[in-house]
Amino acid sequence: MNVGLATVRFRLYGIGSIKEKRSIVKRLLADIHRRGPAFAASEAGDQDELRHLTLCIAHLSNDPRFTESVLARLLTDIERGDGYEVADSRIEIR
């Protein structure tokens, strides 16, 4: 079994409170979890900062190439969002 881990750092715009940031986090996590049981995601840093957000997204499969392509496709899909942009991302396969 292979594990792919994508670490994504977002730059947030127009956020005035932690509550507004949490709504973006909830929306992103719901979008990721909707993709199926092979995905897991959580907020992994910058929790008290209003302008940045870091998510870690894991994917399990038997084929490392499939895991990498699925995570790359996910990153492409979440780059297009309202109120944020992807500042940095990295994919690791273990």
N, CA, C and O atoms as a DFTB+ gen file, in Angstrom:
376 C
 N C O
     1  1       0.852      -1.174       0.000
     2  2       0.000       0.000       0.000
     3  2       0.897       1.237       0.000
     4  3       1.854       1.319       0.770
     5  1       0.584       2.181      -0.855
     6  2       1.332       3.436      -0.946
     7  2       0.497       4.586      -0.402
     8  3      -0.728       4.610      -0.519
     9  1       1.194       5.522       0.189
    10  2       0.551       6.718       0.709
    11  2       1.124       7.911      -0.031
    12  3       2.340       8.085      -0.106
    13  1       0.244       8.724      -0.574
    14  2       0.653       9.987      -1.176
    15  2       0.236      11.104      -0.248
    16  3      -0.880      11.108       0.274
    17  1       1.138      12.059      -0.040
    18  2       0.849      13.177       0.842
    19  2       1.072      14.478       0.092
    20  3       2.173      14.755      -0.384
    21  1       0.018      15.271      -0.007
    22  2       0.116      16.592      -0.624
    23  2       0.011      17.635       0.487
    24  3      -0.942      17.639       1.266
    25  1       0.996      18.507       0.542
    26  2       0.970      19.622       1.484
    27  2       0.722      20.875       0.662
    28  3       1.484      21.194      -0.251
    29  1      -0.353      21.582       0.997
    30  2      -0.774      22.729       0.208
    31  2      -0.862      23.953       1.114
    32  3      -1.521      23.925       2.154
    33  1      -0.195      25.017       0.708
    34  2      -0.255      26.270       1.459
    35  2      -1.054      27.274       0.624
    36  3      -0.754      27.510      -0.547
    37  1      -2.062      27.850       1.244
    38  2      -2.954      28.794       0.577
    39  2      -2.706      30.210       1.083
    40  3      -2.320      30.417       2.233
    41  1      -2.932      31.164       0.216
    42  2      -2.954      32.582       0.590
    43  2      -4.423      32.996       0.538
    44  3      -5.085      32.830      -0.487
    45  1      -4.927      33.534       1.642
    46  2      -6.340      33.899       1.747
    47  2      -6.521      35.395       1.549
    48  3      -5.659      36.191       1.921
    49  1      -7.659      35.771       0.956
    50  2      -7.966      37.174       0.687
    51  2      -9.294      37.557       1.311
    52  3     -10.237      36.766       1.317
    53  1      -9.366      38.769       1.833
    54  2     -10.624      39.309       2.334
    55  2     -11.141      38.627       3.588
    56  3     -12.345      38.634       3.841
    57  1     -10.255      38.040       4.373
    58  2     -10.664      37.349       5.590
    59  2     -10.496      38.308       6.761
    60  3      -9.418      38.861       6.978
    61  1     -11.578      38.496       7.512
    62  2     -11.539      39.432       8.637
    63  2     -11.593      38.764       9.997
    64  3     -11.393      39.416      11.021
    65  1     -11.864      37.452      10.012
    66  2     -11.966      36.757      11.299
    67  2     -11.626      35.284      11.118
    68  3     -11.625      34.757      10.006
    69  1     -11.340      34.640      12.239
    70  2     -11.079      33.207      12.225
    71  2     -12.322      32.454      11.738
    72  3     -12.208      31.425      11.071
    73  1     -13.492      32.966      12.070
    74  2     -14.741      32.327      11.648
    75  2     -14.838      32.273      10.119
    76  3     -15.252      31.256       9.562
    77  1     -14.465      33.348       9.446
    78  2     -14.482      33.372       7.980
    79  2     -13.455      32.388       7.416
    80  3     -13.711      31.705       6.424
    81  1     -12.293      32.327       8.063
    82  2     -11.264      31.377       7.620
    83  2     -11.771      29.945       7.788
    84  3     -11.575      29.118       6.897
    85  1     -12.406      29.645       8.892
    86  2     -12.924      28.300       9.146
    87  2     -13.951      27.885       8.097
    88  3     -14.037      26.708       7.748
    89  1     -14.727      28.839       7.592
    90  2     -15.708      28.483       6.563
    91  2     -15.000      28.027       5.282
    92  3     -15.481      27.119       4.604
    93  1     -13.875      28.642       4.948
    94  2     -13.097      28.215       3.780
    95  2     -12.492      26.838       4.037
    96  3     -12.506      25.974       3.160
    97  1     -11.956      26.636       5.252
    98  2     -11.367      25.343       5.604
    99  2     -12.417      24.240       5.504
   100  3     -12.157      23.189       4.919
   101  1     -13.592      24.472       6.068
   102  2     -14.667      23.476       6.020
   103  2     -15.055      23.135       4.587
   104  3     -15.259      21.969       4.251
   105  1     -15.155      24.153       3.750
   106  2     -15.539      23.936       2.352
   107  2     -14.482      23.103       1.620
   108  3     -14.822      22.172       0.890
   109  1     -13.188      23.438       1.816
   110  2     -12.120      22.689       1.168
   111  2     -12.077      21.235       1.652
   112  3     -11.935      20.315       0.848
   113  1     -12.200      21.033       2.962
   114  2     -12.175      19.674       3.504
   115  2     -13.369      18.859       3.009
   116  3     -13.223      17.674       2.706
   117  1     -14.538      19.475       2.926
   118  2     -15.721      18.768       2.421
   119  2     -15.521      18.367       0.963
   120  3     -15.889      17.259       0.572
   121  1     -14.940      19.261       0.150
   122  2     -14.677      18.939      -1.256
   123  2     -13.709      17.756      -1.388
   124  3     -13.882      16.896      -2.252
   125  1     -12.707      17.725      -0.537
   126  2     -11.722      16.644      -0.585
   127  2     -12.350      15.329      -0.129
   128  3     -12.169      14.301      -0.783
   129  1     -13.078      15.348       0.975
   130  2     -13.679      14.119       1.504
   131  2     -14.764      13.561       0.584
   132  3     -15.027      12.358       0.598
   133  1     -15.386      14.411      -0.203
   134  2     -16.408      13.974      -1.150
   135  2     -15.818      13.112      -2.271
   136  3     -16.551      12.398      -2.955
   137  1     -14.520      13.175      -2.455
   138  2     -13.868      12.417      -3.527
   139  2     -13.742      10.933      -3.218
   140  3     -13.429      10.141      -4.107
   141  1     -13.980      10.546      -1.966
   142  2     -13.991       9.117      -1.657
   143  2     -13.205       8.763      -0.415
   144  3     -12.510       9.598       0.164
   145  1     -13.330       7.497      -0.014
   146  2     -12.710       7.047       1.230
   147  2     -11.189       6.911       1.161
   148  3     -10.549       6.739       2.198
   149  1     -10.598       6.983      -0.021
   150  2      -9.144       6.881      -0.134
   151  2      -8.445       8.179       0.258
   152  3      -7.217       8.221       0.343
   153  1      -9.222       9.243       0.496
   154  2      -8.659      10.543       0.849
   155  2      -8.852      10.852       2.328
   156  3      -9.858      10.481       2.931
   157  1      -7.880      11.530       2.891
   158  2      -7.986      12.090       4.241
   159  2      -7.316      13.454       4.197
   160  3      -6.314      13.635       3.506
   161  1      -7.863      14.406       4.928
   162  2      -7.303      15.752       4.905
   163  2      -7.513      16.441       6.242
   164  3      -8.474      16.167       6.960
   165  1      -6.589      17.343       6.559
   166  2      -6.728      18.129       7.776
   167  2      -5.920      19.415       7.654
   168  3      -4.994      19.521       6.850
   169  1      -6.299      20.378       8.470
   170  2      -5.544      21.620       8.560
   171  2      -4.279      21.319       9.346
   172  3      -4.337      20.688      10.402
   173  1      -3.135      21.766       8.840
   174  2      -1.871      21.344       9.439
   175  2      -0.970      22.491       9.872
   176  3       0.191      22.262      10.209
   177  1      -1.462      23.684       9.871
   178  2      -0.620      24.799      10.292
   179  2      -1.308      26.113      10.033
   180  3      -2.366      26.171       9.407
   181  1      -0.690      27.167      10.524
   182  2      -1.206      28.531      10.334
   183  2      -2.623      28.672      10.869
   184  3      -3.418      29.422      10.302
   185  1      -2.954      27.977      11.935
   186  2      -4.333      27.947      12.403
   187  2      -4.809      29.281      12.972
   188  3      -5.998      29.589      12.897
   189  1      -3.916      30.065      13.530
   190  2      -4.323      31.352      14.095
   191  2      -4.026      32.523      13.171
   192  3      -4.232      33.678      13.542
   193  1      -3.552      32.234      11.988
   194  2      -3.211      33.282      11.042
   195  2      -4.336      33.458      10.025
   196  3      -4.846      32.479       9.481
   197  1      -4.720      34.702       9.774
   198  2      -5.861      34.966       8.883
   199  2      -5.505      34.927       7.398
   200  3      -6.383      34.682       6.570
   201  1      -4.276      35.154       7.047
   202  2      -3.912      35.276       5.640
   203  2      -3.350      33.999       5.017
   204  3      -3.149      33.937       3.804
   205  1      -3.096      32.980       5.841
   206  2      -2.520      31.739       5.325
   207  2      -3.230      30.525       5.896
   208  3      -3.817      30.570       6.977
   209  1      -3.161      29.442       5.139
   210  2      -3.774      28.179       5.524
   211  2      -2.912      27.061       4.950
   212  3      -2.482      27.131       3.799
   213  1      -2.663      26.033       5.751
   214  2      -1.925      24.865       5.274
   215  2      -2.780      23.623       5.481
   216  3      -3.254      23.355       6.585
   217  1      -2.969      22.868       4.401
   218  2      -3.696      21.597       4.462
   219  2      -2.751      20.461       4.079
   220  3      -1.896      20.612       3.206
   221  1      -2.921      19.328       4.747
   222  2      -2.246      18.089       4.356
   223  2      -3.326      17.132       3.871
   224  3      -4.337      16.918       4.540
   225  1      -3.090      16.562       2.696
   226  2      -4.057      15.668       2.068
   227  2      -3.357      14.346       1.782
   228  3      -2.314      14.315       1.128
   229  1      -3.931      13.262       2.271
   230  2      -3.353      11.925       2.052
   231  2      -4.254      11.119       1.120
   232  3      -5.474      11.281       1.115
   233  1      -3.620      10.240       0.326
   234  2      -4.346       9.341      -0.558
   235  2      -3.681       7.976      -0.493
   236  3      -2.455       7.875      -0.550
   237  1      -4.485       6.925      -0.374
   238  2      -3.993       5.546      -0.315
   239  2      -4.349       4.797      -1.584
   240  3      -5.469       4.902      -2.084
   241  1      -3.393       4.039      -2.103
   242  2      -3.668       3.141      -3.224
   243  2      -2.516       2.157      -3.361
   244  3      -1.495       2.277      -2.684
   245  1      -2.693       1.191      -4.238
   246  2      -1.640       0.206      -4.500
   247  2      -0.650       0.672      -5.556
   248  3       0.451       0.130      -5.657
   249  1      -1.028       1.667      -6.339
   250  2      -0.203       2.137      -7.450
   251  2       0.292       3.552      -7.167
   252  3      -0.520       4.476      -7.116
   253  1       1.599       3.754      -6.981
   254  2       2.105       5.089      -6.675
   255  2       1.885       6.100      -7.804
   256  3       1.705       7.288      -7.537
   257  1       1.896       5.646      -9.056
   258  2       1.651       6.564     -10.177
   259  2       0.208       7.058     -10.163
   260  3      -0.056       8.226     -10.448
   261  1      -0.724       6.166      -9.831
   262  2      -2.126       6.557      -9.730
   263  2      -2.311       7.566      -8.600
   264  3      -3.005       8.569      -8.769
   265  1      -1.695       7.305      -7.454
   266  2      -1.794       8.223      -6.312
   267  2      -1.269       9.599      -6.681
   268  3      -1.892      10.612      -6.362
   269  1      -0.127       9.637      -7.351
   270  2       0.441      10.926      -7.744
   271  2      -0.463      11.662      -8.721
   272  3      -0.635      12.875      -8.601
   273  1      -1.047      10.952      -9.689
   274  2      -1.920      11.614     -10.663
   275  2      -3.213      12.106     -10.014
   276  3      -3.711      13.178     -10.358
   277  1      -3.759      11.327      -9.076
   278  2      -4.986      11.745      -8.390
   279  2      -4.732      12.991      -7.554
   280  3      -5.550      13.911      -7.548
   281  1      -3.607      13.028      -6.849
   282  2      -3.291      14.206      -6.039
   283  2      -3.002      15.422      -6.918
   284  3      -3.390      16.539      -6.574
   285  1      -2.333      15.218      -8.035
   286  2      -2.075      16.336      -8.959
   287  2      -3.382      16.891      -9.510
   288  3      -3.540      18.106      -9.624
   289  1      -4.321      16.009      -9.853
   290  2      -5.632      16.446     -10.351
   291  2      -6.402      17.209      -9.269
   292  3      -7.058      18.211      -9.553
   293  1      -6.313      16.726      -8.033
   294  2      -6.958      17.403      -6.914
   295  2      -6.388      18.809      -6.724
   296  3      -7.135      19.765      -6.512
   297  1      -5.076      18.927      -6.799
   298  2      -4.450      20.248      -6.652
   299  2      -4.899      21.196      -7.756
   300  3      -5.136      22.379      -7.509
   301  1      -5.015      20.678      -8.968
   302  2      -5.505      21.504     -10.079
   303  2      -6.930      21.971      -9.811
   304  3      -7.270      23.121     -10.086
   305  1      -7.761      21.086      -9.277
   306  2      -9.155      21.440      -9.005
   307  2      -9.293      22.469      -7.881
   308  3     -10.129      23.369      -7.970
   309  1      -8.485      22.347      -6.829
   310  2      -8.648      23.285      -5.712
   311  2      -7.908      24.597      -5.920
   312  3      -8.087      25.527      -5.135
   313  1      -7.080      24.699      -6.957
   314  2      -6.436      25.970      -7.261
   315  2      -7.467      27.031      -7.608
   316  3      -7.247      28.221      -7.381
   317  1      -8.591      26.595      -8.157
   318  2      -9.650      27.519      -8.554
   319  2     -10.643      27.668      -7.415
   320  3     -11.574      26.872      -7.294
   321  1     -10.453      28.677      -6.581
   322  2     -11.358      28.861      -5.462
   323  2     -11.665      30.321      -5.223
   324  3     -10.963      31.216      -5.693
   325  1     -12.716      30.533      -4.491
   326  2     -13.161      31.884      -4.187
   327  2     -12.562      32.326      -2.857
   328  3     -12.822      31.707      -1.826
   329  1     -11.766      33.390      -2.872
   330  2     -11.204      33.933      -1.649
   331  2      -9.825      33.413      -1.297
   332  3      -9.285      33.758      -0.246
   333  1      -9.245      32.587      -2.161
   334  2      -7.913      32.063      -1.878
   335  2      -7.181      31.719      -3.163
   336  3      -7.780      31.622      -4.235
   337  1      -5.863      31.535      -3.031
   338  2      -5.047      31.003      -4.111
   339  2      -4.004      30.077      -3.500
   340  3      -3.623      30.241      -2.341
   341  1      -3.549      29.117      -4.272
   342  2      -2.518      28.202      -3.810
   343  2      -1.175      28.913      -3.924
   344  3      -0.755      29.302      -5.014
   345  1      -0.509      29.077      -2.788
   346  2       0.796      29.739      -2.775
   347  2       1.921      28.740      -3.012
   348  3       2.922      29.071      -3.648
   349  1       1.761      27.509      -2.500
   350  2       2.791      26.506      -2.638
   351  2       2.173      25.125      -2.453
   352  3       1.223      24.966      -1.685
   353  1       2.699      24.141      -3.143
   354  2       2.218      22.763      -2.961
   355  2       3.346      21.788      -3.225
   356  3       4.280      22.066      -3.978
   357  1       3.230      20.631      -2.578
   358  2       4.255      19.602      -2.732
   359  2       3.583      18.249      -2.570
   360  3       2.719      18.077      -1.710
   361  1       3.980      17.286      -3.400
   362  2       3.447      15.922      -3.336
   363  2       4.596      14.967      -3.022
   364  3       5.652      15.018      -3.653
   365  1       4.372      14.093      -2.034
   366  2       5.335      13.065      -1.683
   367  2       4.637      11.706      -1.747
   368  3       3.483      11.582      -1.338
   369  1       5.325      10.695      -2.254
   370  2       4.789       9.333      -2.300
   371  2       5.683       8.469      -1.402
   372  3       6.907       8.471      -1.537
   373  1       5.053       7.741      -0.495
   374  2       5.820       6.876       0.423
   375  2       5.318       5.465       0.354
   376  3       5.835       4.591       1.050
